[in-house]
């Protein structure tokens, strides 16, 4: 199978504008993401897909590969779909530009979802990690996911799911990590569907798959560092680095 990694990268992020161009140590956030994804050695190609000349130049001037989006897109998946439409590829991995600590092991596990007889039935897969601190569980910037016993997604929400009605219960909370793997056709189907009501309400793009009857195969991974959504996240990332 031909496997590529695409990194969607918007400059004007709503919650933290220009976050991908913030310095994290001696490199920008987007360069950390690109370099670490490429360093895994898992992909036939790694490219940044962006609407920004600034980000495009940041990657290409440092020896990386980048593509400028032609259209305006609502989601990273839409942006990637435009870029891969004409490419001969089997599996596309969407690594969010604000995941500077991406590592080989989680991506390897994600790609393994498509192997064998069971994998032939998987259209989309994604990563999640256990959330233990209540402040993160309560934080709407942390997208939570509920899964069935086969580790398939039931729902994604910025709210607390599952809700602990019995205060003595201790449910496991999972944070959805915005790293996806798609079969190319599943990604192209995604872009042909209109934005769905739950997706619009939560501002979580993968709900479009659920609302069209396609569950995501979820893979539990260990802590992947810090996803840069806010200035506070950047401070945490600097300390972690």
N, C-alpha and C positions, 0 to 999 in steps of 0.2 A: 504494500500500500504506500502511496505517496502521501507524506505527512508534512504539512507546513504550519508555521506559527505566524499569526497575524496579530499585530498590536495596534488597536484603535487608539488614536491620541487626539483629543480635542484640546485646544489652547484655552478656550473661554469656558472652563468648568464653572457650573453655577455656584457651588458651595465654596470653591477655592480657586478663583481664576489664576491661570498660569501656573498651576501647581506642578505640572510636569516639567517645567523649566526651573523649578526651585533647586538650589544646590543641596545635595546630600553627600557630605564629604567633599571629594574633589570632582564629582560628576553630577549632572542633573538627574532628576528622578527618572526621566524617560530613557536616558542612556543606561542607567543601572538596569532598568527593565529589559531593554534590548540586549545588552551585553550578557546578562545572566541567562536570558532565554536561549541565546545562541550558544552559550557555554555548555548547555545541557547535552549538546550533540545528538539530540533526538529527532531533529527536523531536517528535511531536504532543503528548506528555505525558511528564513525569518525576515519579516518585513514590518515596518511601521506604516500604518495607513492614517493619514492626517488631513485636516482641513487648514493647517497652519503652515505658512512659509517658514516661520521661526522654528517649529519642530522639525519640519522637513530638512532644513539646513543644519540643524543640530545633529541629526542622525547621519546625513550623507557626508557632511564635512569631517566626520569622525570615522569614516570608512564603512558605515552601515548602509542598509537598503531601506528606502522609504518610497511611498506612493502618495500622490496628492489625490484626495477625493474630488470627483467631478461634481457630485450633487451634495445638497444639504441633507443630513441624516438625523433621525430621531434617536438612534441607538448605535452602539458600537457594532452590533451584529449586522445592521443594515450597511454600515460603512465597509465592513469586511466583505459582505456579499457582493458589493459592487466591484471590489478589487479582485475577487476570485472567480467571478462569473465566466471568464474566458480561459481560466487556468485548468490544466489537467491535473487534478488532485483528488484524493480520496477522503482524507481526514484533515479538517481545518481546526486548529486550536486557537482560540481567542484568549490571549493574555492581556489583561487590562494594563494600560500604560502606567497606572498608579500602583503596580505591584512590584516594587524595586527589589524585593528579596526572593523572587521566584527561584525555585530549585529544581533539580533533575527528578528527584524521587517522586514528588507529587505528580508531575507531568507524565512520568513513566507509568504510574498507576492509572492515570486518566486515559492514556492511550490504550492500556491493556483492556479497558472496558469493551473495546471493539473486536477483541480476539475471539476465535473459536465459535462454536455453535451458539452459545448464549450471546456473544458479542454481536452476532449477525442481526439480532433483534434490537440492538441499541441504536437510536438515532442521534441522541444528544447526551453528553455526560458533563458533570461539573464537580467542583470540589467544595468541601465544607470542613469546618473544624469545630470542636467542642468549645462552647462559651461557658466560662465558669464564673466570671465576675458579674455581679448583678448590675453594675453601672453600664456594662456593655450590653447585657441582655435587654435593659430598658431603653437603650439608645437607639432611636430610629435610623441613625446612620449605619447601624449594623443590621443587615438584612438576615432575618432568621428563616430557616427552612424546616419543615416537618416532613418526615419520610415514613414509608411503609416498611414492612419487615423484609422486603427485598431491596431495601435502600434505594427506592424510587421516590422522587419528590411528590408530595401531596399538595403542598402550598408553600409559597414564599411570602413573607410579610415584614414590614418595618415594625409592626406591633409584636408584642410578646406572644409567641406561639411555641408550644401549647400554653394556654392560660392555666395557671395552677389554681383551680377552683378550691381544691382541698389544700389548704396551706401546709399540711403535713407532708404532701407529696414532694418528690424530688425528680421532676422530669429532666431529661437531657436536652439541652439547648444547643442547636447547631447554627453557626454563622455560615451563610453562603459566601464563598469566596468567588469573586467574579472572573473565574477562569473556566472557559467552556471548551469542549471538543465536539465538533459536529461532523456528521457525514455531509459531504458537499450538498447533496440534494435536500437534506433537512434544512440547511442554512438558506438555500434558494427558496424553499417553501416558506420559510419564516418571512422573507422579505415580500412575498406575494400576498401575505395576509395583512389586513388592516390592523392597526393598533387596537387591542382588546380592552374592554372596560376595566378589568382588574389591573391590567398593565398600566393603564392611564391613571388609575387611582393611586396605586402604590409607587409608580415610577420604577418598576422592576421589569425589565424587558423579557426575562425568561417566563414570566406569567403568560406571555403570548403562546408559548408552546403548550402549557397546561390547558389553556382555554380552547386550544384546538385539538385536545385529546392526546398529546404526546408528553409522557412523563420524562423527567431527566434522571439518568442513572447517577446517583450521588456517591462520591468517594470520600471517605474520611481521611483527612491528612493531619499531620502535626502542624504546629504553629508555623505559618509562612511569613512571619515578620509583621510588618505594618502596612496596611493599605492606606495610601495618602488621600484622604477625603477632606481634611480640615487642616488649618495651621497647627492645631494641637497634635494631629497625627504626624506631621512633619517633625515636630519636636521629639516625639516618641521615637521616630525612625532614626533621627540623628543620634539619640542616646543608644539605640540598639546597634547602630553601625559602629 
